[in-house]
């Protein structure tokens, strides 16, 4: 890899850095989510089983979404949208399996999701997938595969989503309002993903006004907010019933 003042020239790589970085990013995110859950008072057994289930769901959904969208089994590749859906499925399922600090459990995974995504995008930067628009300013990147100076959209996403993680973590620890934190992180993440797609070269190859990435971001955001509201309603009814029993007792 060679570099000068204005841009970075990235050679084609033969070692599977992409898969190594993606898996490492997910594992690190799972570990941090476990630490947050432990701090929020969850039992160790709940944390362990939740972490295992969520990790499996992330990997399965992340790898299979592209196949489902294209109908081509040969298009096996990890996608961020699939990983996000897997995380939601794993976390939401665990909430009703363990019944242990449900709001805090959900917030732990929602807050950690941007970090997983942000770190994983460094793999895209190195491998040269989902490249940015043509750009000749400072920090531009040039890949050996096409020799075009491009905007470093992958690294920009890495920094942006890592910042979102830090904001969410700070909000969760300081405010003590896990559901509000979950909503804020989801909304900010969807806005960030939707907006950054305009700096991606592939966005302008789409035949529709919105790219597939933007549509998936909106779908994931709606599903995530819907799950948070469903959980809030169920827990709210549960709390009201509990208070009613105490009152009548």
N, C-alpha and C positions, 0 to 999 in steps of 0.2 A: 504494500500500500504506500503510494507516494503522495506527497501533499505540498502545496505552496501557499502563499499568503491568502489567495482568493478562493481556492477550492481544494477539494480532496478527490484524488483519483483512486477509485476502488477496483482492484483486480478481481477477476472471477475466482471463486473459492471452490476447492474440491472437498475439503473436510465438511461434514454436515453440521456447520455452525448453527443453521436455522433451527433444526429440531432440538439441539442441545440447549440453546438459549431459551427457546419457548418452554420446554419442560422445566428448566431451572427456574424460570420466572414464575411458573405456576406453583412449583414446590415452595419457593420462597414466599409467595403470597399466601399459600395454605398455612405455612408456619406462622406468619405474622397474624393471620386471622385467628389461629389457635391461641396466640399470646393475648390478643385482644379479648377473646372469649374468656380466657382464664382470668384476666383482670376484671372482667365484668361479672365474675362470680359463677360461671358455669362449672358443672362437675367435670372431672377429668374424663370419665367414661363418655359423657355427652360430646365432649370436644373431640375425642379420638374417633368415635363412630361418625360424627358429623364431617370431620375432615376427610375421612376415607371415602364416604359416600359422595361428597361434593367433588373431590378430586376425580373420582371415576366418572361422574356425570360431566365434568368439564372436558375431560379427554374424549369421551365417547361422542358427545354432542359437537365438540370442536372439530373432530376429525370427520364426522359423518354429514355435517350440514352441507358442505360443498357437493357431496355425492347426491344428496337429496335435491338440491337446487338444479343440478345439471343432469341428473339421471345417468351419469357416467361413473361406474365404479372405479375407473382409472384416475378420476380426479380427487383422489384421497389427499387431503391437505388440511392443515389446522386453520380454522378461521376464528377471528376474534368474536364475531357475533354468535357463532356456535358455542364457543367457550363461555360467553356471557349467559346464554340460555341454559347451558349445563350447570353453571354456578347457581342460577336462580332455582332450577329444579332441585338440585341437591340441598341447598339451604332451606328452601320452603318445605321440602319433604321432611327434613330433619327437625324442623320446628314442631311438627305435630307427632313425630315419633318420640321425641325425648321430653317435650313439655318442660323445658328448662331455660328460663330467662329468654323467652321467645323473641322479644323485641331486640334485645342485645345481640342474640345470635344472628338475626337477620342483618342488623347494622354492621356487624363485624365483617360479614362477607361482602356486603355492598360497598363498604368503605375500602376494602382491600382490592376489589375488582379493578379499579383504575390503575393501581400499582402493577398488577399482573399484566394488564394490557400495555402499559407504558414500557415496562421492561422488555416485554416480548417484541415490541416494535423495533428494538435495536437489532433484532435478528433480520427484520425486513431491510433495515439500513445496510447491513453487511452483505446480505444476499442480493439486494437490488430488486426486490419485488415491490409492487405497488409504488412505483417511483413518482416523484413530484413533477410538477409542470416545468417546462424549460425556463431557466433562470440563470442570470449571469452575474449576480451580486455576490457579496461576501458569504462565505460558508457554503457556496454551491458545491454539489457533488457531481462527479463524472464517473460513470460506470464503464468498465471495459467492454461490456456487452453492446453498448450503443454509442458511446463517445459523445453524449449530449450533456451539456451543463444543465443541472436540474436543481430545483428547490429541495432542501433537505427535509421533506415533509415527515419522514419516519422519525427522525431525531426530534423534530419539533413536537410531534405527538408524544414521544417518550417524555420529554420535559413537561409538557402540558398536563398529561395524565398523572405523572408523578406529583405535580403540584396539587391536582385535584385530590389525590390520596391524602396528602399532608393537610389540606383544608378539612377534609372529612374527618380525619383522625383527630385533629385539634378540636373540631366542633363536637365530636362524640365525647371526648374526654373532658372538655370544659363545660359543655351545656348539660350533659347527662340526659339528652333527649334523643334516644336512638331512632325513633320513627321519623322525626323531623330531619335528622342527619341523613337517613336513608333517602328521603325524598329529595333533599337538596343535592346530594351526590349524584343521584340518578339523573336529575334534570340538567345539572351542569355537564355531566358526562355525555349525554345525548346531544346537547348543544355543541360541545367541543368536537365530537365525532362528526356531526352533520356539517359543521362549518369547515373543519380541516379538509374535508373531501374536495372542496373547491380548489385546493392546492395540489391535488393528486391528478396526475396525467390521465389516468383511466376514467376519471369523472367525465371528461369531455368526449369519450368514446361512446357513452350511453345514448340510446335513441330517445330516451324520455328525459323530462326536465330534472328528475331525481335519479341518482345512480343507485345501483343495488346496495351499496354500502349505506347510503342515506336512508333508504327504505328499511333495511334491516335494523339500523340504529333507532329509527322511530318505532318499529315493531317491538324491539327489545325494551325500549323505554316505556312504552305503554304496558307491556306485560309486567315489567318490574314494578311500576307504580300501582298497577292493578293488584299484584300479589301483596304489596305492602298494605293497601287499603283493605283487602280481604282479611289479612291477618289482624289488622287493627280492629275490624268489625267483630271478628270471632272472639278475640281476646276481650274486647269491650263488653260483649254480651256475657262472656264467662265471668268477668269481674262483677257485673251487675247482679247476676244470679247468686254469686258468692256473698255479696253484700246483703242481698235480700234474705238469704238463709240466716245470716247472722242477726239481721234485724228481727225476723220472725221468731228466731230461737230465743 
